[in-house]
Amino acid sequence: MTPANTKSSNKQRPLNLEGIANPAGKHTPRRMRRAQEILDAARDIFLEKGFGGASVGEIAAKVGVVEGLVYAYYPTKRDLLNDVLCGMYVPLIRDLQDSFSRIQGVRSRLRFLIWRHLRVYVEEPGLSRLVLHEVRTGPEYFKSVLHDLHVRYTAFLVRTIEEAIQQGEIRADTDIELLRSMVYGGIEHRMWGTLFGRGAVDIESTADHYTQIVLASLLTAPRTSTPTQGQSSDMVQLLLEARERLDRMAQLVATELHTAPSPSTASQARGQRSKRTP
């Protein structure tokens, strides 16, 4: 029988910002080691049987402890799952933070975020299946630690779009929340088959194409007689490209003129040839 203290509570446990074991109670070195053993066992069982098919008894047996000890560290099976998935989310968010600040421009940032999200499904297919199939579908998800982590994870896209709007790179009427759903929801749909062994995806090519599709919708401006900021940016880019082509042509012409004989030299050469002719 499940102990009384395993009933779900509306009180959310503290957010695990380290991506490591986060047991209830004091975090002494000995307790943290045992909690990590329980967490590692839970991860293996969840990946093998899913959240619904796993039992705390199996997790305890894999560690070699009684079931009641597991509950002393993690009051519910859901707490165990949350910490297992925090182990995926937290390093991922940290990686985004480290890379995002070094990338500039809406296209480069958007492409990076899409590319990094595609990699999650390839690198962590088992945990990704858990998130999509058993975590995100439950009503308690929106009050969970994992929802908070997902908001932090997708906030990089929100920041990218907000800054691009401020700088006039994309349309000011862009629906940011709708765009966030479109980007991450579309990637989930694209990678669903891959998660269940139905073919592989070329991450680099997919990231390029997906970025182009998303940006095309953002940069398309309404047809009006007065150019918008997006149209002005496109016009400036076209002018810069045209100027570069003209500069290259000018350099080629200058090179040709420099190597070709001058008119006076050519005339003298013709005169000398005519004198030698009988």
C-alpha positions in Angstrom: 0.0 0.0 0.0 1.2 3.5 -0.8 2.3 5.4 2.4 0.0 8.3 3.4 2.8 10.8 2.8 2.9 10.0 -0.9 -0.3 11.7 -1.8 0.1 14.5 -4.2 0.3 18.0 -2.8 -0.5 21.3 -4.3 2.7 22.7 -2.7 5.5 22.8 -5.3 9.0 21.6 -4.2 11.8 24.1 -4.7 13.1 24.5 -8.3 16.1 22.3 -8.9 18.6 24.8 -10.4 21.6 22.4 -10.4 20.1 19.6 -12.4 21.2 17.0 -9.7 19.3 15.1 -7.0 17.0 17.3 -5.0 15.7 15.1 -2.2 13.3 16.2 0.6 14.9 17.0 3.9 18.5 17.9 4.7 21.1 17.8 1.9 23.9 16.2 3.8 26.7 14.5 1.7 25.5 11.0 2.6 21.9 11.8 1.9 22.8 13.4 -1.4 24.7 10.3 -2.5 21.8 8.1 -1.7 19.4 10.4 -3.4 21.5 10.4 -6.6 21.5 6.6 -6.6 17.7 6.6 -6.3 17.5 9.2 -9.1 19.7 7.2 -11.4 17.6 4.1 -10.8 14.4 6.0 -11.4 15.8 7.3 -14.7 16.6 3.8 -15.9 13.1 2.5 -14.9 11.3 5.4 -16.4 13.1 5.1 -19.7 12.4 1.3 -19.8 8.8 1.3 -18.7 7.5 4.9 -18.9 6.2 6.9 -16.0 2.9 5.0 -15.8 4.5 1.6 -16.0 7.2 2.2 -13.4 6.7 1.6 -9.7 8.6 2.9 -6.7 9.1 -0.7 -5.6 11.0 -1.4 -8.7 13.1 1.7 -8.2 13.9 0.7 -4.6 14.8 -2.8 -5.6 17.2 -1.6 -8.3 19.0 0.6 -5.6 18.8 -2.3 -3.0 16.7 -0.4 -0.4 13.2 -0.8 1.0 10.4 1.1 -0.7 9.8 3.3 2.3 13.3 4.7 2.1 12.6 6.0 -1.4 9.6 7.9 -0.1 11.8 9.5 2.6 13.8 11.1 -0.1 11.1 11.7 -2.7 7.5 11.9 -1.3 5.9 11.0 -4.6 6.7 9.2 -7.9 6.0 12.5 -9.6 8.8 14.2 -7.6 11.2 11.5 -8.8 10.2 12.1 -12.4 10.5 15.9 -12.0 14.1 15.6 -10.7 15.0 13.1 -13.5 13.7 15.6 -16.1 15.4 18.5 -14.3 18.6 16.6 -15.1 17.9 17.2 -18.7 16.4 20.7 -18.7 18.9 22.5 -16.4 22.1 21.6 -18.3 20.3 22.5 -21.5 19.2 25.9 -20.2 22.8 26.5 -19.0 24.1 25.6 -22.4 21.7 28.1 -24.0 22.8 30.8 -21.6 26.4 30.3 -22.4 26.0 30.4 -26.2 23.1 32.8 -26.7 25.0 35.9 -25.5 27.7 35.4 -28.1 25.2 35.2 -31.0 23.9 38.4 -32.6 21.1 39.0 -35.2 17.6 37.5 -35.3 18.5 35.0 -38.1 21.6 33.6 -36.3 19.8 33.4 -32.9 16.7 31.8 -34.3 18.7 29.3 -36.2 20.7 28.4 -33.1 17.6 27.9 -31.0 16.0 25.7 -33.6 19.1 23.7 -34.1 19.6 23.2 -30.4 16.0 22.1 -29.8 16.3 19.5 -32.7 19.4 18.1 -31.0 17.5 17.4 -27.8 15.3 14.9 -29.6 18.3 13.1 -31.0 20.5 13.2 -27.9 17.7 12.4 -25.3 15.0 10.5 -27.2 13.8 8.6 -24.1 13.4 11.6 -21.9 11.8 13.5 -24.7 9.2 10.8 -25.1 8.5 11.0 -21.4 8.0 14.8 -21.6 5.7 14.7 -24.6 3.8 11.5 -24.0 3.4 11.4 -20.2 4.3 14.7 -18.6 2.9 17.5 -20.9 -0.4 15.7 -21.2 -1.3 15.8 -17.5 -3.4 18.6 -16.0 -0.9 19.0 -13.2 1.9 19.9 -15.7 1.0 23.6 -15.7 1.6 23.9 -11.9 4.8 21.9 -12.0 8.5 22.6 -11.8 8.9 21.2 -15.3 6.5 23.9 -16.7 8.6 26.6 -15.0 11.7 25.1 -16.6 10.1 24.9 -20.0 9.1 28.6 -19.7 12.8 29.4 -18.9 13.9 27.3 -21.8 11.7 28.9 -24.4 12.3 32.4 -23.0 15.4 32.7 -25.2 13.1 32.7 -28.3 10.8 35.3 -26.7 13.9 37.5 -26.0 15.1 37.1 -29.6 11.8 38.2 -31.1 11.3 41.1 -28.7 14.8 42.5 -29.4 14.3 42.0 -33.2 11.1 44.0 -33.0 12.8 46.8 -31.1 15.6 47.0 -33.6 13.2 46.9 -36.6 14.4 43.6 -37.9 11.0 42.0 -38.0 7.4 43.2 -38.0 6.1 45.0 -34.9 2.7 43.2 -35.1 4.3 39.8 -34.6 2.4 37.6 -32.1 5.2 36.4 -29.9 3.3 33.7 -28.0 1.8 32.3 -31.2 5.3 32.2 -32.7 6.7 30.4 -29.7 4.0 27.8 -30.0 4.6 27.5 -33.7 8.3 27.0 -33.5 8.5 24.5 -30.6 5.2 22.8 -31.5 6.3 22.4 -35.1 9.6 20.9 -34.2 7.9 18.4 -31.8 5.6 17.4 -34.7 8.5 17.1 -37.1 10.6 14.9 -34.7 7.7 12.7 -33.4 8.5 10.0 -35.9 12.2 10.1 -35.1 11.4 9.6 -31.4 9.6 6.3 -32.2 12.1 5.0 -34.7 10.5 6.1 -37.9 13.5 7.6 -39.8 16.3 10.0 -39.0 16.4 13.8 -39.5 19.3 15.8 -40.9 19.6 18.4 -38.1 21.7 20.9 -40.0 19.5 20.9 -43.1 16.3 20.9 -41.1 17.5 23.8 -39.0 18.3 25.8 -42.1 15.0 25.1 -43.8 12.9 25.7 -40.6 14.7 29.0 -39.9 14.0 30.2 -43.4 10.3 29.2 -43.2 9.8 31.0 -39.8 11.7 34.2 -40.9 9.9 34.4 -44.2 6.6 34.8 -42.3 8.2 37.4 -40.0 9.9 39.5 -42.7 7.0 39.6 -45.2 5.5 43.1 -45.1 2.1 44.2 -46.3 2.0 45.8 -49.8 1.7 49.5 -49.2 2.9 52.6 -51.0 4.9 53.5 -47.9 7.8 51.2 -47.1 7.8 49.6 -43.7 10.8 48.9 -41.5 11.1 45.4 -42.8 10.9 46.6 -46.4 13.5 49.2 -45.7 15.9 46.7 -44.2 15.5 44.5 -47.3 16.1 47.4 -49.6 19.2 48.4 -47.7 20.5 44.8 -48.0 19.8 44.8 -51.7 21.7 48.1 -52.2 24.7 46.8 -50.2 24.8 43.7 -52.3 24.6 45.8 -55.5 27.3 48.0 -54.3 29.6 45.0 -53.6 29.0 43.7 -57.2 29.8 47.2 -58.7 33.0 47.4 -56.6 34.1 44.0 -57.9 33.3 45.0 -61.4 35.3 48.2 -61.0 38.2 46.3 -59.7 38.1 43.9 -62.7 38.0 46.9 -65.1 40.9 48.6 -63.3 42.9 45.4 -63.6 42.2 45.1 -67.3 43.2 48.7 -67.9 46.4 48.2 -66.0 47.5 45.2 -67.9 46.3 46.3 -71.4 48.8 48.3 -73.6 48.1 52.0 -73.7 46.8 53.6 -77.0 50.1 55.4 -77.7 52.1 52.2 -77.2 49.8 50.3 -79.5 50.1 53.1 -82.2 53.9 53.0 -82.0 53.9 49.3 -82.3 51.8 49.5 -85.5 54.1 52.2 -86.9 57.2 50.0 -86.3 55.5 47.0 -88.0 54.6 49.2 -91.0 58.2 50.4 -91.5 59.5 46.8 -91.5 56.9 45.9 -94.1 58.3 46.1 -97.8 
